[in-house]
Amino acid sequence: MATSVAEPSTEPSIGTGPDPARVAAHQRELREQGYTIMPRLIDDRQLAQLRAAIDARLAGKIGIDDNPDNYGETNLVAKAPIFRELAQQPLVLATVEGLLGDDCILSSCNQGSRKPGGAAQGLHRDMNIWGPSMPWLEVPIGVQVAWCVDEFTAENGATLIVPGSHARADASGDEPSIPAVAPAGSMILFDARTFHAGGANRSQALRRAVLCFYIRSWLKPQTDHKRSIEPALVQEASATMIRLLGFQRQSPVELADGRTPIVPAPGATWFYGETRTDAQ
């Protein structure tokens, strides 16, 4: 089980390809145990920027969901460049694309920081966002990625995982779980079918984290990026970010007629692959 602290990552920065052997190893762990850990994948510069961005948002409390046990915030990719940079991390993307297809999209990128003294969540699968009609499936349809902005320990609320629960339709939230312990800067990936939960934070410090959820392209995302992202941001986004935000396949019924406005994106196409034009 990939629950122990490993040596620092030497993963190349964005712009170079990840090691195929590493990609295959993480995909194998996701398929076999329902989760995998990429230790210290976020470098020192990215981690400092990530912490500064989160702390600034928590200080301002604008758009923050202040719950008894945690701070939450949605749509972080629209709010600071560091969130968009890390959402495109090459090793993570290569790993999830191997399970979800190279047209997979970003369902959401949300803050999920556990407060000191906060209670644990109930164990659950990330399937209920599509409603009670979504059954357990034999293939992965989503991969959640927890960014460890701080060290994840059993004491401060590390994500709890039920290994192997992704592969059993009859798995339940009553089964024993383990904490996904990892150093700061790590990324913890788990199948959407895997039972998991935010752990209880029994420490005296906030345990900061971001949850970045990748899904198959045909699923409805949690965040409607095509209506929530500023047009100027879209114009500056990379081709990968354009695809992750859902612009690569746009429905022809979502016309730019003033009733269902769509933010224009460079290189966007319709569902069937035709190049999109706004002169409809």
Buried (B, 14 or more C-beta within 10 A) or exposed (E): EBBEBEEEBEBEEBEEEBBEEBBEBBBEBBBEBBBBBBBBBBEEEBBEBBBEBBEEBBEEEEEBEEEEBBBBBBBBBBBBEBBBBBBBBBBBBBBBBBBBEEEBBBBBBBBBBBBEEBBBBEBEBBBEBBEEEBEBEEEBBBBBBBBBBBBBBBBBBBBBBBBBBBBBEEBEBEEEBBBBBBBBBBBBBBBBBBBBBBBBBBBEEBBBBBBBBBBBBEBEBBBEBBEEBEEEBBEEBEEBBBBBBBBBBBEEEBEBEEEEEBBBBEEBBBEEEEEBEEEE
